[in-house]
Amino acid sequence: MGSGEQQPAVRSPRLPSRQQPGIKLHLATQVGTPVKDAFRQGVAAYDAVGFADEWHLHHQGGPCGYQGHDYLGSPTAPGVVLENQPFAWNRSITGTKSKDTILATSTGPEIITAARNWPTVSVEGEDGVWAAAGHPRPVTRGSLVRSHLWRCMLAARLAAGLQPVPSCGA
């Protein structure tokens, strides 16, 4: 596909429900909320969609900056969500994986990783429709790591009031 062309949409009827834990994590990532409380709401969403133990199979992400993660979210995670703090939540259920980076703002979480050339699925949440990443084909670990680190650095620059680095394609 040429540059800027949209990838075909993911057509699995199960994918939107598998994105619910991530949406719950996003919505729970509110300024002033203990990180462990936001994490627990995401874990509860795994149970609500019939995958109670899946969160144990892969880390769920957490706050990020210039490193991949400052620390990983957990039921005992330290800290409170700060205004303009970036979070890279990493939800996964066997057969699906998605990671979005959000910025916790005073008006709620803002997804800052929307990419025009990656497929997304629309997922109905309590606060409307969210676009979540959907990968119709395997991606290499190296490309995921580079992409994740770039998103975290971008989030840190935005949180600090800096402009994105133009060469990064932002």
Backbone as a printed PyTorch tensor [residue, N CA C, xyz], in Angstrom:
tensor([[[  0.8370,  -1.1870,   0.0000],
         [  0.0000,   0.0000,   0.0000],
         [  0.8740,   1.2400,   0.0000]],

        [[  0.4210,   2.2530,  -0.6810],
         [  1.1710,   3.4880,  -0.7530],
         [  1.0990,   4.2690,   0.5470]],

        [[  1.9830,   5.2160,   0.6700],
         [  2.0260,   6.0460,   1.8630],
         [  0.6950,   6.7700,   2.0580]],

        [[  0.1770,   6.7180,   3.2560],
         [ -1.0600,   7.4040,   3.5810],
         [ -2.3250,   6.6290,   3.2920]],

        [[ -2.2100,   5.4720,   2.5890],
         [ -3.4030,   4.6730,   2.3320],
         [ -3.7970,   3.9310,   3.5930]],

        [[ -5.0620,   3.8110,   3.8050],
         [ -5.5850,   3.1260,   4.9920],
         [ -5.4780,   1.6150,   4.8230]],

        [[ -5.0230,   0.9390,   5.8600],
         [ -4.9670,  -0.5170,   5.8630],
         [ -6.3940,  -1.0550,   5.9390]],

        [[ -6.6260,  -2.2890,   5.4820],
         [ -7.9630,  -2.8670,   5.6160],
         [ -8.3400,  -3.0020,   7.0870]],

        [[ -9.5920,  -2.8150,   7.3750],
         [-10.0720,  -2.9170,   8.7560],
         [-10.0040,  -4.3590,   9.2350]],

        [[ -9.7810,  -4.5200,  10.5280],
         [ -9.7980,  -5.8440,  11.1360],
         [-11.2550,  -6.2610,  11.2560]],

        [[-11.5740,  -7.4660,  10.8450],
         [-12.9670,  -7.8930,  10.7920],
         [-13.2950,  -9.0070,  11.7690]],

        [[-12.6030,  -9.1020,  12.8830],
         [-12.9190, -10.1240,  13.8690],
         [-14.0050,  -9.5960,  14.7960]],

        [[-15.1350, -10.3080,  14.9220],
         [-16.1910,  -9.8210,  15.8110],
         [-15.7660,  -9.8300,  17.2750]],

        [[-14.7180, -10.5900,  17.6140],
         [-14.2720, -10.6490,  19.0060],
         [-13.3220,  -9.5170,  19.3730]],

        [[-12.7070,  -8.8700,  18.3950],
         [-11.6940,  -7.8720,  18.6970],
         [-12.2140,  -6.6960,  19.5200]],

        [[-13.3530,  -6.0880,  19.1900],
         [-13.8080,  -4.9690,  20.0210],
         [-13.9710,  -5.3260,  21.4980]],

        [[-14.5270,  -6.4900,  21.8210],
         [-14.6800,  -6.8410,  23.2350],
         [-13.3250,  -7.0670,  23.8870]],

        [[-12.3540,  -7.5130,  23.1180],
         [-11.0170,  -7.7340,  23.6670],
         [-10.2860,  -6.4190,  23.9060]],

        [[-10.7940,  -5.3260,  23.3840],
         [-10.1950,  -4.0150,  23.6180],
         [-10.7610,  -3.3410,  24.8700]],

        [[-11.8430,  -3.8690,  25.4330],
         [-12.4790,  -3.2340,  26.5930],
         [-11.5300,  -3.0260,  27.7770]],

        [[-10.6580,  -3.9920,  28.1240],
         [ -9.7430,  -3.7210,  29.2420],
         [ -8.8780,  -2.4840,  29.0090]],

        [[ -8.4310,  -2.2740,  27.7890],
         [ -7.6310,  -1.0950,  27.4970],
         [ -8.4280,   0.1830,  27.6130]],

        [[ -9.6700,   0.1460,  27.1480],
         [-10.5260,   1.3260,  27.2610],
         [-10.7690,   1.6560,  28.7320]],

        [[-11.0070,   0.6360,  29.5480],
         [-11.2080,   0.8690,  30.9880],
         [ -9.9580,   1.4780,  31.6080]],

        [[ -8.7680,   0.9780,  31.2080],
         [ -7.5240,   1.5620,  31.7150],
         [ -7.4090,   3.0230,  31.2970]],

        [[ -7.7110,   3.3110,  30.0380],
         [ -7.6480,   4.7000,  29.5740],
         [ -8.5860,   5.5830,  30.3870]],

        [[ -9.8410,   5.1610,  30.4950],
         [-10.8350,   5.9790,  31.1990],
         [-10.5080,   6.1400,  32.6760]],

        [[ -9.8710,   5.1300,  33.2600],
         [ -9.5260,   5.1880,  34.6830],
         [ -8.2740,   6.0190,  34.9400]],

        [[ -7.5220,   6.3310,  33.9120],
         [ -6.2770,   7.0890,  34.0680],
         [ -6.6150,   8.5750,  34.1460]],

        [[ -7.1470,   8.9530,  35.2760],
         [ -7.5870,  10.3230,  35.5340],
         [ -6.6200,  10.9960,  36.4990]],

        [[ -6.3600,  12.2650,  36.2710],
         [ -5.4760,  13.0280,  37.1430],
         [ -5.9390,  12.8800,  38.5920]],

        [[ -5.0070,  12.5490,  39.4840],
         [ -5.3040,  12.3950,  40.9060],
         [ -5.6620,  10.9800,  41.3230]],

        [[ -5.8850,  10.0830,  40.3720],
         [ -6.2390,   8.6920,  40.6760],
         [ -4.9770,   7.8940,  40.9770]],

        [[ -4.9630,   7.1030,  42.0540],
         [ -3.8160,   6.2170,  42.2710],
         [ -3.6640,   5.2640,  41.0770]],

        [[ -2.4330,   5.0740,  40.6190],
         [ -2.1790,   4.2050,  39.4630],
         [ -2.7100,   2.8030,  39.7300]],

        [[ -2.5670,   2.3130,  40.9570],
         [ -3.0540,   0.9590,  41.2730],
         [ -4.5710,   0.8670,  41.1160]],

        [[ -5.3080,   1.9500,  41.3870],
         [ -6.7670,   1.9300,  41.2150],
         [ -7.1450,   1.8860,  39.7350]],

        [[ -6.4390,   2.6620,  38.9060],
         [ -6.6830,   2.6100,  37.4580],
         [ -6.3870,   1.2020,  36.9510]],

        [[ -5.2840,   0.6320,  37.4020],
         [ -4.8960,  -0.7160,  36.9870],
         [ -5.9750,  -1.7280,  37.3690]],

        [[ -6.4850,  -1.6270,  38.5820],
         [ -7.5140,  -2.5710,  39.0470],
         [ -8.7830,  -2.4830,  38.1950]],

        [[ -9.1320,  -1.2900,  37.7330],
         [-10.3060,  -1.1650,  36.8560],
         [-10.0700,  -1.8720,  35.5220]],

        [[ -8.8400,  -1.7940,  35.0120],
         [ -8.5070,  -2.5220,  33.7910],
         [ -8.5790,  -4.0230,  33.9930]],

        [[ -8.0800,  -4.5040,  35.1360],
         [ -8.1290,  -5.9380,  35.4540],
         [ -9.5810,  -6.4020,  35.5610]],

        [[-10.4280,  -5.5970,  36.1800],
         [-11.8500,  -5.9550,  36.3010],
         [-12.4940,  -6.0760,  34.9180]],

        [[-12.0400,  -5.2730,  33.9630],
         [-12.5880,  -5.3440,  32.6060],
         [-12.2060,  -6.6530,  31.9130]],

        [[-11.0420,  -7.2000,  32.2180],
         [-10.6830,  -8.5200,  31.6670],
         [-11.7150,  -9.5480,  32.1120]],

        [[-12.0600,  -9.5210,  33.3900],
         [-13.0520, -10.4630,  33.9200],
         [-14.4120, -10.2360,  33.2580]],

        [[-14.7850,  -8.9700,  33.0720],
         [-16.0980,  -8.6440,  32.5070],
         [-16.2800,  -9.1630,  31.0800]],

        [[-15.1800,  -9.3130,  30.3320],
         [-15.3000,  -9.8150,  28.9540],
         [-14.9070, -11.2930,  28.8540]],

        [[-14.7880, -11.9540,  30.0240],
         [-14.5690, -13.4000,  30.0350],
         [-13.1270, -13.8600,  29.9740]],

        [[-12.1790, -12.9780,  30.3000],
         [-10.7580, -13.3280,  30.2480],
         [-10.0640, -12.9360,  31.5550]],

        [[-10.5950, -13.3960,  32.6730],
         [-10.1580, -12.9550,  33.9950],
         [ -8.6600, -13.0620,  34.2410]],

        [[ -8.0080, -14.1030,  33.7630],
         [ -6.5970, -14.3080,  34.1010],
         [ -5.6180, -13.8450,  33.0310]],

        [[ -6.1030, -13.3330,  31.9200],
         [ -5.2130, -12.9670,  30.8150],
         [ -4.2130, -11.8730,  31.1800]],

        [[ -4.5620, -10.9890,  32.0850],
         [ -3.6510,  -9.8970,  32.4190],
         [ -2.3680, -10.4110,  33.0590]],

        [[ -2.3770, -11.6400,  33.5640],
         [ -1.1700, -12.2280,  34.1540],
         [ -0.1600, -12.6540,  33.0870]],

        [[ -0.5930, -12.8200,  31.8380],
         [  0.2630, -13.3820,  30.7950],
         [  1.2250, -12.3690,  30.1670]],

        [[  0.9640, -11.0910,  30.3440],
         [  1.8430, -10.0610,  29.7870],
         [  1.6750,  -8.8030,  30.6230]],

        [[  2.7600,  -8.0570,  30.8240],
         [  2.6330,  -6.8270,  31.6180],
         [  1.6610,  -5.8740,  30.9340]],

        [[  1.0340,  -5.0300,  31.7200],
         [ -0.0160,  -4.1480,  31.2080],
         [  0.4590,  -2.7220,  30.9490]],

        [[  1.7550,  -2.4930,  31.0680],
         [  2.2850,  -1.1590,  30.8090],
         [  2.2050,  -0.2810,  32.0400]],

        [[  2.2410,   1.0070,  31.8270],
         [  2.2010,   1.9590,  32.9270],
         [  2.6840,   3.3230,  32.4680]],

        [[  3.0420,   4.1830,  33.4330],
         [  3.5090,   5.5190,  33.0680],
         [  4.8290,   5.4290,  32.3060]],

        [[  5.0120,   6.3440,  31.3590],
         [  6.2410,   6.3210,  30.5630],
         [  6.7620,   7.7350,  30.3920]],

        [[  7.9680,   7.8090,  29.9210],
         [  8.6130,   9.0910,  29.6610],
         [  9.7070,   8.8500,  28.6550]],

        [[ 10.9400,   9.0980,  29.0460],
         [ 12.0500,   8.8430,  28.1360],
         [ 12.4990,   7.3920,  28.1770]],

        [[ 11.9720,   6.6010,  29.1160],
         [ 12.2240,   5.1640,  29.1620],
         [ 10.9660,   4.4630,  28.6590]],

        [[ 11.0880,   3.1540,  28.4170],
         [  9.9190,   2.3940,  27.9820],
         [  8.7540,   2.5510,  28.9470]],

        [[  9.0140,   2.3490,  30.2190],
         [  8.0250,   2.5630,  31.2820],
         [  8.7810,   3.0540,  32.5040]],

        [[  8.2200,   4.0260,  33.2090],
         [  8.8280,   4.4530,  34.4650],
         [  8.7390,   3.3170,  35.4740]],

        [[  7.6030,   2.6650,  35.5060],
         [  7.3670,   1.4370,  36.2680],
         [  6.1240,   0.8000,  35.6710]],

        [[  5.9290,  -0.4740,  35.9610],
         [  4.7680,  -1.1800,  35.4140],
         [  3.5710,  -1.0510,  36.3410]],

        [[  2.4030,  -0.8890,  35.7590],
         [  1.1720,  -0.8850,  36.5390],
         [  0.9630,  -2.2500,  37.1710]],

        [[  0.3900,  -2.2470,  38.3560],
         [  0.0830,  -3.4880,  39.0710],
         [ -0.9410,  -3.1590,  40.1500]],

        [[ -1.4940,  -4.1860,  40.8100],
         [ -2.4450,  -3.9120,  41.8930],
         [ -1.8100,  -3.1820,  43.0780]],

        [[ -0.4740,  -3.1350,  43.1220],
         [  0.2160,  -2.4500,  44.2220],
         [  1.1160,  -1.3280,  43.7090]],

        [[  0.9130,  -0.8870,  42.4830],
         [  1.7810,   0.1330,  41.8740],
         [  1.7870,   1.4080,  42.7060]],

        [[  2.9520,   2.0410,  42.8220],
         [  3.0300,   3.3080,  43.5520],
         [  2.5350,   4.4550,  42.6740]],

        [[  2.3610,   5.5860,  43.2750],
         [  2.1180,   6.7850,  42.5030],
         [  0.6700,   7.1040,  42.2200]],

        [[  0.4920,   8.3410,  41.8180],
         [ -0.8010,   8.9060,  41.4700],
         [ -0.6660,   9.4740,  40.0590]],

        [[ -1.7170,   9.3960,  39.2740],
         [ -1.7050,   9.9430,  37.9150],
         [ -1.5630,  11.4630,  38.0060]],

        [[ -0.5510,  11.9880,  37.3350],
         [ -0.2910,  13.4240,  37.3400],
         [ -0.8010,  14.0640,  36.0520]],

        [[ -1.1110,  15.3540,  36.1240],
         [ -1.5660,  16.0560,  34.9290],
         [ -0.4610,  16.0770,  33.8770]],

        [[ -0.8380,  15.7820,  32.6380],
         [  0.0640,  15.7170,  31.4840],
         [  1.1040,  14.6100,  31.5860]],

        [[  0.8110,  13.5800,  32.3730],
         [  1.7000,  12.4270,  32.4770],
         [  1.3300,  11.4140,  31.3930]],

        [[  2.3180,  10.9440,  30.6260],
         [  2.0260,   9.9330,  29.6070],
         [  1.9580,   8.5310,  30.2050]],

        [[  1.0680,   7.7200,  29.6780],
         [  0.9250,   6.3130,  30.0560],
         [  0.8790,   5.4880,  28.7820]],

        [[  1.5990,   4.3850,  28.7710],
         [  1.5410,   3.4340,  27.6560],
         [  0.9390,   2.1570,  28.2170]],

        [[ -0.3700,   2.0210,  28.0660],
         [ -1.0650,   0.8230,  28.5500],
         [ -1.0010,  -0.2500,  27.4710]],

        [[ -0.7040,  -1.4420,  27.8880],
         [ -0.4160,  -2.5590,  26.9930],
         [ -1.3870,  -3.6860,  27.2910]],

        [[ -2.5160,  -3.6860,  26.6090],
         [ -3.4940,  -4.7340,  26.8980],
         [ -3.3030,  -5.8930,  25.9340]],

        [[ -3.5130,  -7.0790,  26.4500],
         [ -3.3760,  -8.2530,  25.5890],
         [ -4.2690,  -9.3760,  26.0900]],

        [[ -4.8800, -10.0280,  25.1480],
         [ -5.6370, -11.2560,  25.3720],
         [ -5.1180, -12.2010,  24.3050]],

        [[ -4.8930, -13.4470,  24.6650],
         [ -4.3020, -14.3970,  23.7300],
         [ -4.8930, -14.2220,  22.3310]],

        [[ -4.0220, -13.9530,  21.3780],
         [ -4.4490, -13.7310,  19.9980],
         [ -4.5910, -12.2700,  19.6240]],

        [[ -4.5590, -11.3690,  20.6060],
         [ -4.6430,  -9.9330,  20.3240],
         [ -3.6890,  -9.1940,  21.2480]],

        [[ -3.1910,  -8.0690,  20.7850],
         [ -2.3410,  -7.2110,  21.6130],
         [ -2.4510,  -5.8090,  21.0460]],

        [[ -2.5320,  -4.8400,  21.9170],
         [ -2.6280,  -3.4640,  21.4720],
         [ -2.0000,  -2.5740,  22.5250]],

        [[ -1.3090,  -1.5570,  22.0770],
         [ -0.7120,  -0.6060,  23.0160],
         [ -0.9630,   0.7890,  22.4740]],

        [[ -1.5430,   1.6190,  23.3000],
         [ -1.7170,   3.0260,  22.9700],
         [ -1.0380,   3.8450,  24.0460]],

        [[ -0.5310,   4.9920,  23.6630],
         [  0.0200,   5.9210,  24.6340],
         [ -0.9900,   7.0470,  24.7910]],

        [[ -1.3040,   7.3400,  26.0380],
         [ -2.2550,   8.4090,  26.3290],
         [ -1.5650,   9.4680,  27.1710]],

        [[ -2.1330,  10.6350,  27.1830],
         [ -1.7000,  11.7130,  28.0430],
         [ -2.8410,  11.9670,  29.0190]],

        [[ -2.5500,  11.9010,  30.3100],
         [ -3.5700,  12.1810,  31.3250],
         [ -3.7050,  13.6990,  31.4230]],

        [[ -4.8490,  14.2190,  31.0160],
         [ -5.0600,  15.6670,  31.0530],
         [ -6.1520,  15.9950,  32.0670]],

        [[ -6.2880,  17.2620,  32.3720],
         [ -7.3080,  17.6790,  33.3400],
         [ -8.7190,  17.4130,  32.8260]],

        [[ -8.8750,  17.2260,  31.5190],
         [-10.1950,  16.9400,  30.9500],
         [-10.3740,  15.4650,  30.6020]],

        [[ -9.4170,  14.6390,  30.9760],
         [ -9.5070,  13.2080,  30.7160],
         [ -8.3690,  12.7270,  29.8350]],

        [[ -8.3000,  11.4180,  29.6230],
         [ -7.1960,  10.8680,  28.8360],
         [ -7.3110,  11.2320,  27.3590]],

        [[ -6.1560,  11.4890,  26.7550],
         [ -6.1060,  11.8120,  25.3300],
         [ -5.1640,  10.8210,  24.6500]],

        [[ -5.6760,  10.0440,  23.6970],
         [ -4.8170,   9.1180,  22.9620],
         [ -3.9320,   9.9310,  22.0290]],

        [[ -2.6210,   9.7250,  22.1310],
         [ -1.6970,  10.4900,  21.2920],
         [ -0.9640,   9.5990,  20.2960]],

        [[ -1.4080,   8.3620,  20.1550],
         [ -0.7080,   7.4450,  19.2520],
         [ -1.5230,   7.0610,  18.0340]],

        [[ -2.5210,   7.8150,  17.7070],
         [ -3.2790,   7.5070,  16.4920],
         [ -2.3470,   7.6560,  15.2970]],

        [[ -2.3150,   6.6560,  14.4560],
         [ -1.4580,   6.6820,  13.2710],
         [ -2.3250,   6.4430,  12.0410]],

        [[ -2.1970,   7.3230,  11.0750],
         [ -3.0370,   7.2220,   9.8760],
         [ -2.7800,   5.9490,   9.0770]],

        [[ -1.5850,   5.3890,   9.1600],
         [ -1.2660,   4.2360,   8.3210],
         [ -1.3300,   2.9060,   9.0710]],

        [[ -1.9240,   2.8770,  10.2560],
         [ -2.1310,   1.6320,  10.9950],
         [ -3.6280,   1.4060,  11.1250]],

        [[ -4.0430,   0.1660,  11.0400],
         [ -5.4790,  -0.1170,  11.1560],
         [ -5.9730,   0.1040,  12.5800]],

        [[ -7.2170,   0.5000,  12.6960],
         [ -7.8360,   0.6620,  14.0060],
         [ -9.2010,  -0.0050,  13.9980]],

        [[ -9.6960,  -0.2650,  15.1890],
         [-11.0670,  -0.7300,  15.3390],
         [-11.7640,   0.2680,  16.2400]],

        [[-13.0230,   0.5260,  15.9780],
         [-13.8120,   1.4000,  16.8350],
         [-14.4350,   0.5450,  17.9190]],

        [[-14.2740,   0.9870,  19.1550],
         [-14.7660,   0.2300,  20.2940],
         [-15.6580,   1.1360,  21.1190]],

        [[-16.8690,   0.6760,  21.3820],
         [-17.8310,   1.4430,  22.1690],
         [-17.4150,   1.3970,  23.6320]],

        [[-17.2460,   2.5630,  24.2370],
         [-16.9130,   2.6620,  25.6500],
         [-17.9490,   3.5020,  26.3590]],

        [[-17.7930,   3.6530,  27.6550],
         [-18.7530,   4.4370,  28.4400],
         [-18.7680,   5.9010,  28.0110]],

        [[-17.6210,   6.4010,  27.5440],
         [-17.5130,   7.7960,  27.1320],
         [-17.5530,   7.9710,  25.6210]],

        [[-18.2240,   7.0760,  24.9210],
         [-18.3170,   7.1920,  23.4740],
         [-17.4900,   6.1420,  22.7620]],

        [[-17.1500,   6.4290,  21.5260],
         [-16.4190,   5.4710,  20.6960],
         [-14.9380,   5.8150,  20.7210]],

        [[-14.1270,   4.8120,  20.9810],
         [-12.6740,   4.9580,  20.9910],
         [-12.1140,   4.2120,  19.8020]],

        [[-11.0780,   4.7340,  19.1930],
         [-10.3610,   4.0130,  18.1380],
         [ -9.1900,   3.3120,  18.7990]],

        [[ -9.1570,   2.0000,  18.6960],
         [ -8.0800,   1.2130,  19.2900],
         [ -7.2730,   0.5640,  18.1810]],

        [[ -5.9970,   0.4170,  18.4320],
         [ -5.1290,  -0.2040,  17.4290],
         [ -5.5680,  -1.6330,  17.1770]],

        [[ -5.5370,  -2.0390,  15.9280],
         [ -5.8420,  -3.4130,  15.5480],
         [ -4.8250,  -3.8760,  14.5250]],

        [[ -4.1340,  -4.9480,  14.8130],
         [ -3.0720,  -5.4160,  13.9270],
         [ -3.5350,  -6.6480,  13.1720]],

        [[ -3.8100,  -6.5530,  11.8490],
         [ -4.2930,  -7.6950,  11.0910],
         [ -3.1870,  -8.6680,  10.7160]],

        [[ -1.9450,  -8.2910,  10.9150],
         [ -0.8440,  -9.1900,  10.5770],
         [  0.2470,  -9.0310,  11.6330]],

        [[  1.1510, -10.0140,  11.7390],
         [  2.2120,  -9.9230,  12.7420],
         [  3.1180,  -8.7180,  12.5000]],

        [[  3.6230,  -8.1650,  13.5770],
         [  4.6010,  -7.0950,  13.4840],
         [  5.8460,  -7.5870,  14.2070]],

        [[  7.0110,  -7.1650,  13.7700],
         [  8.2280,  -7.6510,  14.4110],
         [  8.4080,  -6.9870,  15.7610]],

        [[  9.0340,  -7.7040,  16.6620],
         [  9.2900,  -7.1540,  17.9880],
         [ 10.1080,  -5.8680,  17.8820]],

        [[ 11.0990,  -5.8510,  16.9990],
         [ 11.9220,  -4.6520,  16.8470],
         [ 11.1080,  -3.4340,  16.4570]],

        [[ 10.1570,  -3.6010,  15.5300],
         [  9.3500,  -2.4570,  15.1130],
         [  8.4340,  -2.0020,  16.2370]],

        [[  7.9230,  -2.9510,  17.0410],
         [  7.0800,  -2.5660,  18.1770],
         [  7.8830,  -1.7930,  19.2090]],

        [[  9.0970,  -2.2490,  19.5020],
         [  9.9340,  -1.5660,  20.4910],
         [ 10.2780,  -0.1700,  20.0050]],

        [[ 10.7050,  -0.0360,  18.7470],
         [ 11.0290,   1.2940,  18.2220],
         [  9.8090,   2.2040,  18.2610]],

        [[  8.6650,   1.6860,  17.8550],
         [  7.4400,   2.4700,  17.8420],
         [  7.0600,   2.9060,  19.2540]],

        [[  7.1490,   1.9780,  20.2110],
         [  6.7860,   2.2890,  21.5920],
         [  7.7210,   3.3450,  22.1750]],

        [[  9.0230,   3.1940,  21.9700],
         [  9.9670,   4.1660,  22.5180],
         [  9.7510,   5.5340,  21.8920]],

        [[  9.4700,   5.5810,  20.5910],
         [  9.1990,   6.8570,  19.9420],
         [  7.9620,   7.5090,  20.5510]],

        [[  6.8940,   6.7180,  20.7750],
         [  5.6620,   7.2740,  21.3440],
         [  5.9090,   7.8210,  22.7370]],

        [[  6.6960,   7.1010,  23.5420],
         [  6.9680,   7.5760,  24.8960],
         [  7.7810,   8.8590,  24.8770]],

        [[  8.7570,   8.9530,  23.9840],
         [  9.5380,  10.1870,  23.8820],
         [  8.6570,  11.3310,  23.3910]],

        [[  7.7740,  11.0580,  22.4270],
         [  6.8460,  12.0730,  21.9440],
         [  5.9470,  12.5450,  23.0840]],

        [[  5.4280,  11.6030,  23.8640],
         [  4.5560,  11.9570,  24.9850],
         [  5.2920,  12.8320,  25.9890]],

        [[  6.5320,  12.4940,  26.2770],
         [  7.3100,  13.2850,  27.2310],
         [  7.5490,  14.6940,  26.6910]],

        [[  7.8290,  14.8190,  25.4010],
         [  8.0280,  16.1460,  24.8070],
         [  6.7420,  16.9710,  24.8780]],

        [[  5.6160,  16.3550,  24.5490],
         [  4.3400,  17.0680,  24.6000],
         [  4.0030,  17.4890,  26.0240]],

        [[  4.2460,  16.5910,  26.9900],
         [  3.9540,  16.9030,  28.3880],
         [  4.8130,  18.0600,  28.8840]],

        [[  6.0210,  18.1830,  28.3480],
         [  6.9200,  19.2630,  28.7490],
         [  6.6480,  20.5530,  27.9760]],

        [[  5.6410,  20.5380,  27.1110],
         [  5.3020,  21.7280,  26.3420],
         [  6.1910,  21.9350,  25.1310]],

        [[  6.9450,  20.8990,  24.7370],
         [  7.8290,  20.9900,  23.5790],
         [  7.1150,  20.5080,  22.3290]],

        [[  7.5990,  20.9160,  21.1870],
         [  7.0420,  20.4590,  19.9170],
         [  7.6160,  19.0900,  19.5750]],

        [[  6.8380,  18.2490,  18.8670],
         [  7.3900,  16.9730,  18.4100],
         [  8.5780,  17.2150,  17.4840]],

        [[  9.4850,  16.2690,  17.4450],
         [ 10.6300,  16.3610,  16.5430],
         [ 10.1190,  16.0810,  15.1270]],

        [[ 10.2350,  17.0340,  14.1850],
         [  9.6660,  16.8480,  12.8500],
         [ 10.1370,  15.5810,  12.1480]],

        [[ 11.3800,  15.1660,  12.3490],
         [ 11.8850,  13.9810,  11.6550],
         [ 11.2160,  12.7010,  12.1290]],

        [[ 10.4940,  12.7550,  13.2390],
         [  9.8000,  11.5690,  13.7460],
         [  8.4680,  11.3580,  13.0450]],

        [[  8.0650,  12.2790,  12.2050],
         [  6.8190,  12.1080,  11.4660],
         [  5.5860,  12.5300,  12.2330]],

        [[  5.7410,  13.2350,  13.3300],
         [  4.5820,  13.6410,  14.1270],
         [  3.9060,  14.8370,  13.5100]]])
